[in-house]
């Protein structure tokens, strides 16, 4: 997994398959940048769980494989939630990485995040 800055100076996470160079990325957009209600309600800005789930899936693919093999990656809420816990347990994950993602949605019932994992319930449609 790589972390970088895009041209708008938003941080992004990018998972890269070492075997076929396929990638999965997500931008850590703050709530103030996200404009549409679908963006505000669907977890944009918290790509860690989705990118790490994709990276874990990539490790399980048989060799050799091509980019199309990554289409079978399960990006469901339970997989992303488990991947986020796995990511946060990684030896190189610390508060400097956690603070790149936007904060969980505020309020009594968060609109986009599971209170236990802060993982988005749904991913944005593309």
URFEN-V513949 format. One record per residue. SS is DSSP state (H for helix, E for strand, - for the rest). PHI is phi in radians with two decimals (999 if undefined). Layout:
BEGIN
SS_PHI / SS_PHI
END
This chain:
BEGIN
-_999 / E_-2.02 / E_-2.17 / E_-2.62 / E_-1.98 / -_-1.56 / -_-1.05 / -_-1.57 / -_1.16 / -_-1.62 / E_-1.31 / E_-2.42 / E_-1.85 / E_-2.39 / E_-1.59 / E_-2.22 / -_-1.38 / -_-1.25 / -_-1.68 / -_-2.19 / -_1.17 / -_-1.17 / E_-2.34 / E_-2.36 / E_-2.31 / E_-2.74 / E_-1.74 / -_-1.55 / -_-1.30 / -_-1.24 / -_-1.00 / -_-1.21 / -_-1.48 / -_-1.24 / -_-1.72 / -_-1.39 / H_-1.13 / H_-1.16 / H_-1.22 / H_-1.23 / H_-1.71 / -_-2.09 / -_1.44 / -_-1.09 / -_1.76 / -_-2.29 / -_-1.47 / H_-0.98 / H_-1.11 / H_-1.17 / H_-1.17 / H_-1.24 / H_-1.06 / H_-1.12 / H_-1.12 / H_-1.12 / H_-1.11 / H_-1.03 / H_-1.15 / H_-1.54 / -_-1.27 / -_-1.21 / -_-1.82 / -_-1.37 / -_-2.54 / -_-2.07 / H_-1.01 / H_-1.13 / H_-1.14 / H_-1.34 / H_-1.12 / H_-1.45 / -_-1.14 / -_-1.46 / -_-1.82 / -_-1.21 / H_-0.95 / H_-1.05 / H_-1.18 / H_-1.18 / H_-1.12 / H_-1.10 / H_-1.15 / H_-1.10 / H_-1.08 / H_-1.12 / H_-1.08 / H_-1.19 / H_-1.49 / -_-1.12 / -_-1.08 / -_-1.62 / -_-1.57 / -_-2.51 / H_-1.08 / H_-1.15 / H_-1.38 / H_-1.03 / -_-1.28 / -_-1.25 / -_-1.35 / -_-1.18 / -_-1.22 / -_-1.01 / -_-1.05 / -_-1.36 / -_1.93 / -_-1.13 / -_-2.10 / -_-0.95 / -_-1.26 / -_-2.17 / E_-2.30 / -_-1.33 / -_-1.04 / -_-1.35 / -_-2.05 / -_1.10 / -_-1.43 / E_-1.05 / -_-1.22 / -_-2.23 / -_-1.68 / -_-1.12 / -_-1.37 / -_-2.20
END
